[in-house]
């Protein structure tokens, strides 16, 4: 959707032209972090010596579709603010069931850690961020205690307790079965079940009128994080649903950047 809007603006003559030299960052496209065609990402690197904080971006799409290009606008905003950005694709359901998507996100995070010195990245200041299904994966990266772990997590409208949606076709495709058949998997794939006091700081943003992933998913996780003493913030976007909160996200992204700057600068 973001790509379609950008094309429309260009067609109408509203968009502003820019050249690679005008951007305060360089972009390297389709860099592989694994052998599968989906295991690639775009690398945005600020100009300068560094070391820089970094963020791994994870697109949405019900774990079954979507592309890193959906997060390109967010990537450019973070890169312009002095972050190295690693904007990734991952394997999709139902051809690849969970935890393939989480394994890919973890592999991409590890790829960035291993090349931190070469890329002028501070390995102690790497965050993860995603929207919708990508937000769910970002939360699991931060809360499931596996290594490498991010220093900060951001999730936009990410499902936090999959068990609330036992009849969801998208979740059933992701997990390869219904809740009654695989209750332990549905539980382990739910970020809210992994909250502990030693979790990294978490910032959540969510449209108040979201009918696809209800805002109670973020509110419940925020309450659990507070109860465990984890530093967290919930940004509620009034009068927006699932897609409108993604398309009109300027205030939320500014809030996420502020949160990241507070904990990564």
RAGIMO-V935699 format. One line per field, one symbol per residue. psi: psi as a letter, one per 40 degrees, with the letter a starting at -180 (. if undefined). Layout:
# RAGIMO-V935699
psi = ???
This chain:
# RAGIMO-V935699
psi = dddddddddddeedihiiidddifiihhifhheadidegiihhhhihadaiiiihhhhiaffeeaiidddeddddddddeefhhhghiiiiiiedhihfdddddddddddddddedddefhheefhiiiihbddddddddddeeeiiiiidihhhhfhhdgdeegeehddddddefiidddfddddddehddeehideiiihhiihhdfhedhieddddddddddddeehhihhhhhifiaddddddgedddddddddddddee.
